Amino acid sequence: MGRIGELDLPERLAPYAPAWVTQLLFAFLCAAAGIFARALVDIFAPGAGPFALGYPAVLVAALFARWQSGALAALLTLLHTWYFLLPPVNSFYPKGPGDGSRLLVIVIAYVIMLAVAEIFRRAVRRASAERDRQIAERDLFLEEFDHRVKNNFTLVASLLDMQRRRAGEGETAEALASALARVESIARAHRHLYRGASAPGTVDMATYIHELCTALEEALFLRGAITLMCGADHAALPRDRAVSIGLILNELVTNAAKHAFGERESGAISVRFSARPGGWRLIVADNGNGMPVGTRKGRPGGLGQRLIEGFVRQARGAIRTESSGEGTVVTVDLEA
């Protein structure tokens, strides 16, 4: 019902016509609709309830075009009923002895209806204005909160990067680089919360995954010897699931870059995120040397593999790995 009260035709059509023109035309339209309905009823029940169908016309005109339009629709329907329906028909002369008092009661009912409709319309518009004000305040708060979170992510990433540079080469630098990539993956998902046409609190996976692949390609394959191909369908997923999927992707691509190609100088890794019956599917494949015998669920590396398994559980998915001398394919099936 609130939506009905929010629709104000004179205001909506103000760029095209003055308010009084809109009210006049809409009153004529509502009165005409009531008269037409009256004609249809008269086919089956001539003269039954002569004033009854004027009420909907007056109510609709008042709700959508303010009380002035409702009053004009009331006048038009009353004149039509008095002239064409009450005997003697086709005349404005006084009717039967009881019709004058009946007309007065109808006019009072119309006035009450106009007052109630206008009060309702104004109350709804006040509530709508208050709602819009609260939404604007919330958006301002979210924008400020988003800005602060971005700054925090940037600070953490800068500290990790600085520490990585100081560590030089070795396992410490490698661990810090992995932590930096994970933080940046979470930061990207957060940035997409307030971007695009996705529902609030969700992330568009196509844009998110393409940006994540671009960042991984720049970080891991600076010389272009190993290529990363990325494809993703559009899907709006909640932030927490998007973060988990992004972290899975980050770990799988990083592991493939480190372990799949050995001493080879070239290779290809492909990423595909797509819809499937009952959910989504993430596939990370490479054309490397395959996995060592005895390794069934992921690349060797301990922590990275445990993280992958944990992220898959968080994303409500199941992982399977197929490997041969021609490469490895890791598939993560995600529930809807």
C-alpha positions as CSV (number, residue, x, y, z in Angstrom):
1,M,0.0,0.0,0.0
2,G,2.9,2.3,0.7
3,R,3.9,2.2,-3.0
4,I,0.4,3.5,-3.9
5,G,0.8,6.6,-1.7
6,E,4.2,7.3,-3.1
7,L,3.0,7.7,-6.7
8,D,2.2,11.4,-7.3
9,L,1.3,11.9,-11.0
10,P,1.4,15.7,-10.9
11,E,4.9,15.6,-9.5
12,R,6.0,12.7,-11.8
13,L,4.7,14.4,-14.9
14,A,5.8,17.9,-13.9
15,P,8.6,18.1,-16.5
16,Y,6.0,17.6,-19.2
17,A,2.8,19.3,-18.0
18,P,1.7,21.7,-15.2
19,A,0.2,20.0,-12.2
20,W,-3.3,21.3,-12.8
21,V,-3.3,19.9,-16.3
22,T,-2.4,16.5,-15.0
23,Q,-5.0,16.6,-12.2
24,L,-7.7,17.7,-14.7
25,L,-6.9,15.0,-17.2
26,F,-6.6,12.3,-14.6
27,A,-9.9,13.3,-13.0
28,F,-11.6,13.1,-16.4
29,L,-10.0,9.7,-17.0
30,C,-11.2,8.3,-13.7
31,A,-14.7,9.7,-14.1
32,A,-14.8,8.2,-17.6
33,A,-13.8,4.8,-16.3
34,G,-16.5,5.0,-13.6
35,I,-19.1,6.0,-16.2
36,F,-18.1,3.2,-18.5
37,A,-18.3,0.7,-15.7
38,R,-21.8,2.1,-14.9
39,A,-22.8,1.5,-18.5
40,L,-21.7,-2.1,-18.3
41,V,-23.6,-2.7,-15.0
42,D,-26.7,-1.1,-16.5
43,I,-26.8,-3.8,-19.1
44,F,-27.5,-6.4,-16.4
45,A,-28.9,-4.3,-13.6
46,P,-30.3,-1.0,-14.8
47,G,-30.3,1.8,-12.2
48,A,-28.9,-0.4,-9.4
49,G,-26.7,1.6,-7.0
50,P,-26.5,4.7,-9.2
51,F,-23.8,6.3,-7.0
52,A,-21.8,3.2,-6.1
53,L,-19.2,3.2,-9.0
54,G,-18.3,6.8,-8.3
55,Y,-16.4,5.9,-5.1
56,P,-13.6,4.0,-6.8
57,A,-13.1,6.8,-9.4
58,V,-12.9,9.4,-6.6
59,L,-10.6,7.3,-4.5
60,V,-8.1,6.5,-7.4
61,A,-8.1,10.1,-8.5
62,A,-7.3,11.4,-5.0
63,L,-4.6,8.8,-4.3
64,F,-2.7,9.3,-7.5
65,A,-3.3,13.0,-8.4
66,R,-4.1,14.6,-5.0
67,W,-7.5,15.7,-3.5
68,Q,-8.2,18.3,-6.2
69,S,-8.3,15.6,-8.9
70,G,-10.5,13.5,-6.6
71,A,-12.9,16.4,-6.0
72,L,-13.2,17.0,-9.8
73,A,-13.9,13.3,-10.4
74,A,-16.5,13.4,-7.6
75,L,-18.2,16.4,-9.3
76,L,-18.2,14.7,-12.7
77,T,-19.6,11.4,-11.5
78,L,-22.3,13.2,-9.4
79,L,-23.4,15.3,-12.4
80,H,-23.5,12.2,-14.6
81,T,-25.6,10.2,-12.1
82,W,-28.0,13.1,-11.4
83,Y,-28.5,13.9,-15.1
84,F,-28.5,10.5,-16.7
85,L,-29.6,7.9,-14.1
86,L,-32.0,9.5,-11.7
87,P,-35.5,9.9,-13.1
88,P,-36.5,12.1,-14.8
89,V,-33.4,11.3,-16.9
90,N,-31.6,13.7,-19.1
91,S,-32.6,16.6,-16.8
92,F,-31.1,18.6,-14.0
93,Y,-34.5,19.4,-12.6
94,P,-35.3,18.3,-9.0
95,K,-35.8,14.6,-8.7
96,G,-37.8,12.6,-6.2
97,P,-38.4,13.9,-2.7
98,G,-35.7,11.6,-1.2
99,D,-33.0,12.2,-3.8
100,G,-31.9,15.6,-2.4
101,S,-31.1,14.1,1.0
102,R,-29.5,11.1,-0.7
103,L,-27.3,13.4,-2.7
104,L,-26.2,15.2,0.4
105,V,-25.2,12.0,2.1
106,I,-23.2,11.0,-1.0
107,V,-21.4,14.4,-1.1
108,I,-20.5,14.0,2.6
109,A,-19.2,10.4,1.9
110,Y,-17.1,11.8,-0.9
111,V,-15.7,14.5,1.3
112,I,-14.8,12.0,3.9
113,M,-13.2,9.7,1.3
114,L,-11.2,12.6,-0.1
115,A,-9.9,13.6,3.3
116,V,-8.9,10.0,4.3
117,A,-7.2,9.5,0.9
118,E,-5.2,12.8,1.2
119,I,-4.2,12.1,4.8
120,F,-3.0,8.6,3.8
121,R,-1.1,10.0,0.8
122,R,0.6,12.7,2.8
123,A,1.5,10.2,5.6
124,V,3.0,7.8,3.2
125,R,5.0,10.6,1.5
126,R,6.4,11.7,4.9
127,A,7.4,8.2,5.7
128,S,9.0,7.9,2.3
129,A,11.0,11.1,2.8
130,E,12.1,9.9,6.2
131,R,13.1,6.5,4.7
132,D,15.1,8.3,2.0
133,R,16.8,10.4,4.6
134,Q,17.8,7.3,6.6
135,I,19.1,5.6,3.4
136,A,21.2,8.6,2.6
137,E,22.7,8.6,6.1
138,R,23.3,4.9,5.9
139,D,25.0,5.3,2.5
140,L,27.2,8.1,3.9
141,F,28.2,5.9,6.8
142,L,28.9,2.9,4.6
143,E,31.0,5.1,2.3
144,E,33.0,6.3,5.3
145,F,33.4,2.8,6.7
146,D,34.4,1.5,3.3
147,H,37.1,4.2,3.0
148,R,38.5,3.3,6.4
149,V,38.5,-0.4,5.6
150,K,40.3,0.3,2.3
151,N,42.9,2.3,4.2
152,N,43.4,-0.5,6.7
153,F,43.9,-3.0,3.9
154,T,46.3,-0.7,2.1
155,L,48.3,-0.3,5.4
156,V,48.5,-4.0,6.0
157,A,49.5,-4.7,2.4
158,S,52.2,-2.0,2.6
159,L,53.6,-3.4,5.8
160,L,53.8,-6.9,4.4
161,D,55.3,-5.7,1.2
162,M,57.9,-3.7,3.1
163,Q,58.8,-6.6,5.3
164,R,59.0,-8.9,2.2
165,R,61.5,-6.5,0.5
166,R,63.6,-6.4,3.6
167,A,63.6,-10.2,3.9
168,G,65.3,-10.5,0.5
169,E,65.2,-14.0,-0.9
170,G,64.3,-17.2,0.8
171,E,61.4,-18.9,2.6
172,T,60.6,-15.8,4.7
173,A,60.2,-13.6,1.7
174,E,58.1,-16.2,-0.1
175,A,55.8,-16.6,3.0
176,L,55.4,-12.9,3.2
177,A,54.6,-12.7,-0.5
178,S,51.9,-15.4,-0.1
179,A,50.4,-13.5,2.8
180,L,50.4,-10.3,0.8
181,A,48.6,-12.0,-2.1
182,R,45.9,-13.3,0.3
183,V,45.4,-9.9,1.9
184,E,45.0,-8.3,-1.6
185,S,42.5,-11.0,-2.6
186,I,40.3,-10.1,0.4
187,A,40.7,-6.4,-0.3
188,R,39.6,-6.8,-3.9
189,A,36.4,-8.7,-2.8
190,H,35.7,-5.9,-0.3
191,R,36.1,-3.2,-3.0
192,H,33.4,-5.0,-5.1
193,L,30.9,-4.8,-2.3
194,Y,29.9,-1.3,-3.2
195,R,30.5,-1.5,-6.9
196,G,28.3,-2.3,-9.9
197,A,24.7,-3.5,-10.0
198,S,25.0,-6.4,-7.6
199,A,22.8,-6.6,-4.6
200,P,24.0,-5.0,-1.4
201,G,26.5,-7.3,0.4
202,T,27.4,-9.3,-2.7
203,V,30.3,-9.4,-5.1
204,D,30.1,-9.8,-8.9
205,M,32.3,-12.8,-9.5
206,A,33.1,-12.1,-13.2
207,T,34.7,-8.7,-12.5
208,Y,36.3,-9.9,-9.2
209,I,37.9,-13.0,-10.7
210,H,39.2,-11.1,-13.8
211,E,40.8,-8.5,-11.6
212,L,42.3,-11.2,-9.3
213,C,43.7,-13.0,-12.4
214,T,45.3,-9.8,-13.6
215,A,46.9,-9.2,-10.3
216,L,48.2,-12.8,-10.1
217,E,49.6,-12.6,-13.6
218,E,51.5,-9.4,-12.9
219,A,52.8,-10.8,-9.6
220,L,53.8,-14.3,-10.8
221,F,54.5,-14.1,-14.5
222,L,56.5,-10.9,-15.0
223,R,58.4,-12.3,-18.0
224,G,55.4,-13.6,-19.8
225,A,56.8,-17.1,-20.1
226,I,53.8,-18.6,-18.4
227,T,50.4,-17.3,-19.4
228,L,47.2,-17.1,-17.3
229,M,43.9,-17.4,-19.1
230,C,40.7,-16.4,-17.2
231,G,37.0,-16.8,-17.9
232,A,34.1,-16.2,-15.5
233,D,30.3,-16.0,-15.6
234,H,28.5,-13.2,-13.9
235,A,27.2,-14.3,-10.5
236,A,26.4,-12.2,-7.4
237,L,27.7,-14.1,-4.4
238,P,27.8,-13.1,-0.7
239,R,31.1,-11.4,0.3
240,D,32.3,-14.2,2.6
241,R,31.9,-16.9,-0.1
242,A,33.5,-14.6,-2.7
243,V,36.5,-14.1,-0.4
244,S,36.8,-17.9,0.1
245,I,36.6,-18.5,-3.7
246,G,39.2,-15.8,-4.3
247,L,41.5,-17.3,-1.8
248,I,41.1,-20.8,-3.3
249,L,41.9,-19.3,-6.7
250,N,44.9,-17.4,-5.3
251,E,46.4,-20.6,-3.7
252,L,45.7,-22.8,-6.7
253,V,47.2,-20.5,-9.3
254,T,50.2,-19.7,-7.0
255,N,50.8,-23.4,-6.4
256,A,50.6,-24.2,-10.1
257,A,53.1,-21.4,-10.9
258,K,55.5,-22.7,-8.4
259,H,55.3,-26.5,-8.9
260,A,53.6,-27.3,-12.2
261,F,56.3,-26.6,-14.7
262,G,59.6,-27.4,-13.0
263,E,62.5,-26.2,-15.1
264,R,60.3,-25.4,-18.1
265,E,60.3,-21.8,-19.3
266,S,56.8,-21.8,-20.7
267,G,53.4,-23.1,-19.9
268,A,49.8,-22.1,-19.5
269,I,47.3,-22.0,-16.6
270,S,43.6,-21.5,-17.2
271,V,40.9,-20.4,-14.7
272,R,37.2,-20.9,-15.3
273,F,34.3,-20.0,-13.0
274,S,30.9,-21.0,-14.4
275,A,27.4,-21.9,-13.4
276,R,26.4,-25.5,-13.1
277,P,23.1,-27.2,-12.1
278,G,22.8,-26.6,-8.4
279,G,25.6,-24.1,-8.0
280,W,28.9,-23.0,-9.5
281,R,32.2,-24.6,-10.6
282,L,35.7,-23.3,-10.4
283,I,38.3,-25.0,-12.5
284,V,42.1,-24.3,-12.4
285,A,44.1,-26.3,-15.0
286,D,47.7,-26.2,-16.2
287,N,49.6,-28.0,-18.9
288,G,52.6,-28.7,-16.6
289,N,54.4,-31.9,-15.6
290,G,51.6,-33.3,-13.4
291,M,51.7,-34.0,-9.7
292,P,54.1,-36.3,-8.0
293,V,52.9,-39.9,-7.5
294,G,51.0,-40.3,-4.2
295,T,49.8,-36.7,-4.1
296,R,46.0,-36.8,-4.5
297,K,44.4,-33.5,-3.5
298,G,46.8,-30.7,-4.3
299,R,50.3,-29.6,-4.8
300,P,52.9,-30.4,-2.2
301,G,53.5,-27.6,0.2
302,G,51.8,-28.3,3.5
303,L,50.3,-24.9,4.6
304,G,49.0,-23.9,1.1
305,Q,47.2,-27.2,0.7
306,R,45.6,-27.0,4.2
307,L,44.5,-23.5,3.4
308,I,42.9,-24.6,0.2
309,E,41.0,-27.3,2.0
310,G,39.8,-24.9,4.6
311,F,38.7,-22.3,2.1
312,V,36.8,-25.0,0.2
313,R,34.9,-25.9,3.3
314,Q,34.1,-22.2,4.0
315,A,32.8,-21.8,0.5
316,R,30.6,-24.9,0.9
317,G,32.3,-26.8,-1.9
318,A,34.0,-30.1,-2.8
319,I,37.4,-30.3,-4.5
320,R,38.8,-33.0,-6.8
321,T,42.1,-33.2,-8.6
322,E,43.0,-35.0,-11.8
323,S,46.7,-35.1,-12.8
324,S,48.7,-36.8,-15.6
325,G,51.9,-36.1,-17.4
326,E,50.1,-33.6,-19.5
327,G,49.0,-31.4,-16.6
328,T,46.7,-31.0,-13.6
329,V,43.1,-30.0,-13.4
330,V,41.6,-29.0,-10.0
331,T,37.8,-28.7,-9.9
332,V,35.9,-27.1,-7.0
333,D,32.1,-27.6,-7.1
334,L,30.3,-25.1,-5.0
335,E,26.7,-25.4,-3.7
336,A,24.1,-22.7,-4.6
